Amino acid sequence: KLPFPLTRRGGEMALSHVFALSLLTFAFGMEPSTVLLHNAAAENVRMPVIGLGTGAYAPNSTFPHGEYWNDSIAEAAIASWLKLGGRRIDAAFSYHDQVGVGKAIAESGIPREEIFITSKVGPGGSGKGGVPGGALGYNDTLNQMENVLSSLNVTYVDLLLIHWPYDPTHPPTTDPLCRGDTPAEMKACRQSTWKAMQLLFQQKKARAIGTSNFEAKHIQNILDMGELIPSVNQCEFHPYFHELDLVAFCKKHNIVFNGYAPLGTPDWGPWSQKWNSSIPDLPLVKSIARAHNKTPAQVLLRYSLQQDALVNPRSMNEDHMKDDLDVLDFQLTDDEIMSLNNVPHPKNPKVCPDPSQYP
């Protein structure tokens, strides 16, 4: 007898607890496609384990490190994703393509309540010279949320995240608690920002709230408030960089862990250029893929899912999207997972900035 109830997307079976994901694998010949959110989440909010990332880059960049999808690219990609059965979309106001995301959702003909939209407020996280985001802070967060809803043309999002715990560029903020740099000052800033997030949750502008790129020490700032606990923490996760201790910390507090960049963004030139090999091109990944008659990308998505990390790979290619959605019918062995965890990684293993260096 299973120690937890389950359901599945479409009305029959969705996991009631993300951390039972690996326990339930193949229990009924397939794996659940959604998990129930806890903590700062409305009742019965279920998050699809596979989403489509929209913070993507294209060639011929105008930004220093690549160009975000524009609205037309995002609209076409989201339309394809929804047509193929994908139901979770990972967006952010700082991605500069939410108008296209919202348009594709509106024109899909799919009821709004069947689509899971994640968006983000706060710093964009690319650091000096990178892509700008908003400031941390109470009123800043509330104001940014109005921009999020307006750009998506929706009245609520299913999940709202604080994008980054800190911004080294120090964008202007109206919150006097967010103008310092010491750990104590940043703790006060994050707590003030989280107060605003809780208000948005209470106002039902977000069905669930959480964090992104927060290390355990940053999440602890919120836990110390003794108030609502984040429902999700989204962080980078792939064979070159996987914080298993952070996954365990989140699990301890019933926080769903959502891994981004599960393929290591092989399409984004500047990041792959600092590595000898992109992750899908690693001989080990290709060998495991052949053993399971799957693609390297599918192997990497399984690698994340079997370690309790939900995934949201990016793609504009319908064939790749189909592959991304087709990863719930096979399982990597423990030895394969271990070998991927132990694959030699480059000196700089991360795609994005390292939040562990932030106060």
C-alpha positions in Angstrom: 0.0 0.0 0.0 1.4 3.4 -0.9 1.9 5.8 2.0 0.5 8.8 -0.1 -2.5 9.4 -2.4 -1.8 9.9 -6.0 -3.5 11.2 -9.1 -2.3 11.7 -12.7 -2.6 14.7 -15.0 -5.9 14.6 -16.8 -8.0 13.5 -13.9 -6.8 10.2 -12.8 -3.4 9.9 -11.0 -0.9 13.1 -9.8 1.7 12.5 -7.1 0.8 14.0 -3.8 4.4 14.4 -2.7 7.4 15.2 -4.9 9.8 13.3 -2.8 7.9 10.1 -3.5 8.8 10.5 -7.1 11.6 8.0 -7.2 9.7 5.6 -4.9 6.7 5.5 -7.2 8.6 5.0 -10.4 7.0 2.2 -12.4 4.7 1.3 -9.5 1.9 1.2 -12.1 3.8 0.9 -15.3 4.3 4.6 -15.6 5.5 7.6 -13.6 3.3 10.4 -12.4 3.4 13.6 -14.4 2.6 16.1 -11.7 3.5 16.7 -8.0 1.5 18.4 -5.3 2.9 21.6 -3.9 3.0 22.2 -0.2 3.8 25.1 2.2 2.9 28.5 0.5 0.5 26.9 -2.0 -3.2 26.9 -2.4 -5.1 23.6 -1.9 -4.5 21.0 -4.5 -2.0 22.9 -6.7 -0.2 20.3 -8.8 2.9 21.2 -10.8 3.8 19.2 -13.9 7.2 17.6 -13.6 8.2 18.7 -17.1 7.9 22.3 -18.3 9.1 24.4 -21.1 11.8 27.0 -20.3 11.4 30.4 -22.0 14.5 32.2 -20.8 16.3 31.1 -24.0 18.9 32.7 -26.2 19.2 33.0 -29.9 22.1 33.7 -32.3 23.1 37.2 -33.5 22.9 38.5 -30.0 22.3 42.1 -29.0 23.0 41.5 -25.4 26.6 40.8 -24.2 25.9 37.0 -23.7 23.1 36.2 -26.1 19.6 37.4 -26.9 16.5 36.4 -25.1 13.6 35.0 -27.1 11.5 37.8 -28.5 7.7 37.7 -28.3 7.1 36.0 -31.7 9.6 33.3 -31.0 8.1 32.7 -27.6 4.6 32.6 -29.0 5.5 30.0 -31.6 7.3 27.8 -29.1 4.5 27.9 -26.5 1.9 27.2 -29.2 3.9 24.1 -30.2 4.4 23.0 -26.6 0.7 23.3 -25.7 -0.3 21.5 -28.9 2.0 18.6 -28.0 0.5 18.2 -24.5 2.9 20.2 -22.5 1.2 22.1 -19.7 3.8 23.9 -17.7 5.5 27.1 -18.9 8.5 28.6 -17.0 8.6 32.3 -17.7 9.9 35.5 -16.1 9.3 39.2 -16.6 13.0 39.7 -17.2 13.0 37.3 -20.1 11.3 40.0 -22.2 9.0 37.6 -24.0 6.0 37.2 -21.7 3.7 39.1 -24.1 4.3 36.3 -26.6 3.8 33.6 -23.9 0.5 35.1 -22.9 -0.7 35.4 -26.5 0.0 31.8 -27.2 -1.8 30.7 -24.0 -4.8 32.9 -24.9 -5.0 31.6 -28.5 -4.5 27.9 -27.6 -8.1 27.2 -26.8 -7.0 25.4 -23.6 -8.8 26.4 -20.4 -6.5 28.7 -18.3 -6.8 26.4 -15.3 -5.2 23.5 -17.3 -2.0 25.4 -17.9 0.6 25.9 -15.2 2.4 29.3 -15.5 5.5 30.1 -13.5 6.8 33.6 -13.5 9.5 35.5 -11.5 10.1 38.9 -9.9 13.2 40.5 -8.6 16.8 40.5 -10.0 17.4 39.0 -13.4 20.6 37.5 -12.1 23.0 37.9 -14.9 25.2 40.4 -13.0 27.2 43.3 -14.4 26.6 43.7 -18.1 23.9 41.0 -18.1 20.2 41.0 -18.5 18.5 43.4 -16.1 15.7 42.4 -13.8 13.8 44.2 -11.0 14.9 45.1 -7.6 14.2 43.2 -4.4 12.0 45.0 -1.9 8.4 45.1 -0.7 6.7 47.7 -3.0 9.1 46.8 -5.8 7.8 43.2 -5.7 4.2 44.3 -5.7 4.7 46.6 -8.6 6.6 44.0 -10.6 3.8 41.6 -10.2 1.4 44.0 -11.9 3.8 44.0 -14.8 4.0 40.2 -14.8 0.2 39.9 -15.0 -0.2 42.6 -17.5 2.4 41.2 -19.9 1.0 37.7 -19.7 -2.6 39.1 -19.9 -3.7 36.8 -17.0 -5.2 37.5 -13.6 -3.0 35.1 -11.7 0.0 32.9 -12.1 0.3 29.4 -10.7 3.7 29.9 -9.3 5.6 33.1 -8.5 9.3 33.0 -7.6 11.8 35.5 -6.4 14.3 35.2 -9.3 17.5 35.7 -7.4 18.4 36.3 -3.7 20.7 39.2 -4.5 21.7 41.5 -7.3 25.4 42.7 -7.5 24.4 45.5 -9.8 22.2 47.1 -7.0 19.2 48.3 -9.1 17.3 51.2 -7.5 14.8 50.1 -4.8 12.2 51.9 -2.9 12.7 49.6 0.1 15.1 51.0 2.7 15.7 47.5 3.9 17.2 46.5 0.6 20.1 49.0 0.4 22.8 47.1 2.2 25.2 44.3 1.4 26.0 42.6 4.7 24.4 39.2 5.4 22.2 40.8 8.1 21.1 43.6 5.7 20.3 41.1 2.9 18.4 38.9 5.3 16.2 41.9 6.2 15.7 42.6 2.5 14.7 39.1 1.6 12.3 39.0 4.5 10.7 42.2 3.4 10.5 40.9 -0.2 8.9 37.6 1.1 6.3 39.7 3.0 5.2 41.1 -0.4 5.2 37.6 -1.9 2.9 36.4 0.9 0.5 39.3 0.3 0.4 38.4 -3.4 -0.4 34.8 -2.4 -3.1 36.0 -0.1 -4.6 38.2 -2.8 -4.7 35.1 -5.0 -2.5 36.6 -7.7 -0.2 33.6 -7.3 -1.5 30.1 -6.4 1.9 29.3 -5.0 5.1 31.2 -4.2 8.7 30.2 -3.9 12.3 31.1 -4.6 14.8 30.7 -7.4 18.6 30.4 -7.1 18.3 30.4 -3.3 21.0 28.5 -1.4 20.1 26.9 2.0 21.4 30.0 3.8 19.1 32.2 1.8 16.1 30.0 2.4 16.9 30.0 6.1 16.4 33.7 6.1 12.7 33.0 5.2 12.4 30.1 7.6 13.5 32.3 10.4 10.4 34.5 9.9 8.2 31.7 11.2 5.7 32.4 8.4 4.8 30.8 5.1 7.6 28.5 3.7 8.4 28.5 0.0 6.7 25.8 -2.0 9.4 25.6 -4.7 13.0 26.4 -5.1 14.4 26.5 -8.6 18.1 26.2 -9.2 20.6 25.0 -11.8 21.0 21.3 -11.9 22.9 19.0 -14.3 25.8 16.6 -14.2 28.4 19.4 -14.1 26.6 21.1 -11.2 24.2 19.4 -8.9 23.8 20.5 -5.3 22.4 17.3 -3.7 22.8 18.8 -0.3 20.5 21.6 -1.3 18.0 19.2 -2.8 18.0 17.3 0.6 17.5 20.6 2.5 14.5 21.5 0.3 13.1 18.0 0.8 13.5 18.3 4.6 11.2 21.4 4.4 8.7 20.0 1.9 10.0 22.4 -0.7 9.8 21.1 -4.3 13.1 21.3 -6.1 12.9 22.5 -9.7 16.2 22.2 -11.7 16.9 24.5 -14.6 19.4 24.2 -17.4 19.1 20.3 -17.2 21.0 20.0 -20.5 23.6 22.6 -19.6 22.4 25.1 -22.3 24.4 23.6 -25.1 22.9 26.1 -27.5 24.3 29.1 -25.7 27.7 29.6 -27.2 29.6 31.6 -24.5 28.8 29.0 -21.8 29.6 25.9 -23.9 32.8 27.6 -25.0 34.2 27.5 -21.5 33.7 23.8 -21.4 35.6 21.2 -23.4 32.4 19.4 -24.1 28.7 20.3 -23.9 26.9 17.9 -21.5 24.8 16.1 -24.2 28.0 15.4 -26.2 29.8 13.7 -23.3 30.7 10.1 -24.3 29.2 8.8 -21.1 25.8 10.5 -21.8 25.8 9.1 -25.3 26.6 5.6 -24.1 23.8 5.6 -21.6 21.4 7.0 -24.3 22.3 4.1 -26.6 21.7 1.6 -23.8 18.2 2.8 -23.3 17.4 3.6 -26.9 16.8 7.3 -25.9 18.4 10.6 -26.8 21.2 12.2 -24.7 18.7 15.0 -23.8 16.2 12.4 -22.5 18.9 10.8 -20.4 19.7 14.1 -18.8 16.1 14.8 -18.0 15.8 11.4 -16.4 19.0 12.1 -14.5 17.3 15.2 -12.9 13.9 13.6 -12.3 15.3 10.6 -10.6 17.1 12.9 -8.1 13.9 14.7 -7.2 14.6 17.7 -9.5 11.7 18.8 -11.8 12.8 20.0 -15.2 12.0 22.8 -17.7 14.3 22.4 -20.8 14.1 25.0 -23.5 13.4 24.2 -27.1 11.9 25.7 -30.2 12.0 22.4 -32.0 8.8 20.3 -31.9 10.7 17.0 -32.3 12.8 17.9 -29.3 9.7 18.9 -27.3 8.2 15.5 -28.1 11.3 13.9 -26.7 11.3 16.0 -23.6 7.7 14.9 -22.8 8.6 11.3 -23.4 10.8 10.6 -20.4 8.5 9.0 -17.9 8.6 5.5 -19.4 12.2 4.4 -18.6 14.6 4.6 -15.6 18.3 5.0 -15.3 20.2 2.5 -13.1 21.7 3.6 -9.8 25.2 3.1 -11.3 24.3 5.3 -14.3 23.1 8.1 -11.9 26.3 7.8 -9.9 28.5 7.8 -12.9 26.8 11.0 -14.2 27.1 12.6 -10.7 30.8 11.8 -10.8 31.6 12.9 -14.3 34.7 15.2 -14.4 33.4 18.7 -14.5 35.1 21.9 -15.8 36.7 24.4 -13.5 33.6 26.6 -13.9 30.8 24.1 -13.9 27.9 26.6 -13.8 25.9 28.2 -16.6 24.6 31.0 -14.4 26.3 33.0 -11.6 27.0 31.2 -8.3 24.5 32.3 -5.7 26.5 30.7 -2.9 28.8 33.7 -3.2 26.0 36.1 -2.4 25.6 37.3 1.2 
